[in-house]
C-alpha cells in the first residue's frame, strides 16, 4: 500500500509495516479482486478491460496489467492478469481552499493543476469543483467516474450544487457535449494531454468557457516539453498553473504565455 508517499506492507495481523509482509498474494486472490471490481461480469465491460482499469461504485479505480491480446496493433483483451492497483479516493473538503482564494477571489480564471501520479491532483480538483460549483454553472467531465463517483446518476461526492456531471464520457465527447448543451461557465476535466484534448479544449475556450484541468508533469519547467500541453500554453489556454507535491502546492515558474502563482502550504 502507498500511504502518504510511503510504501507499506499489510501483515496478517492487520498491521502495516515498511518490511516485506508474511502475506502471499495468489492468482486466486487477484482473480477475486478483478471479478469483484467488474461486479462478476468481466466480459460485459470490454472497453474497461482494454483500457486497463475499472471504476467501482463510489469511485475506487482498480487498475490491472497482464498479457495483452492485440488485433491490428490494438489491445482487444487482457488475459493472465498478474497485478492490480486499487486507488481509494479521498474526499478532503477544504484542501483546495488556498488555491480558490488566491486565484478565484476576483472572478474566474483558467487553471492547470500539475504533478506526478498519486500526488493529490484529483483530490484537489474534486474540492475545487465543489467550491466553484457552489457559485457557477460547472460541467465536470468525469471520464473515470472517480471525481464525483456518480451512482445511479447521482454524485456520491460533493462536487457543488451547480455542477453537471458527465460520468464515463470520454474527454473529447464530454467536453464538446457539455459546451453545446449545458452552457457552463466552467469546464473541469482530469489528466489532459492528447491531441483530441487540444481540439476540444480549444473549442471550449473559444466558446467563452473557463477551463480547469490537471496534467501529469514532474515540474512546471517541463510543461513545454509535452507537445500538446505546450500547444495549449502557446494559445493562452491557461492563465495560471500550480504544481502539486503530496497534496501541497509548490513554487511555479513563469513562461511566455502562462501566468503562474507561487503558493505555499495550501
Secondary structure, DSSP 8 states (H G I E B T S, - for coil): -EETTEE-EE-TTS-EESS--S----HHHHHHHHHHHTTT-GGG-HHHHHHTEEE-TTS-EEEEEEEEEEETTEEEEEEEEEEEEEE-----TTTTHHHHHHHHTTS---EEEEESTTSSHHHHHHHHHHHHTTTS-EEEEETTS-SS-EETTEESS---TTEEEEET--HHHHHHHHHHHT--SEEEESS--SHHHHHHHHHHHHTT-EEEEEEE-S-GGGGGGSHHHHHHHHTT--SEEEEEETTEEE----BTTB--------
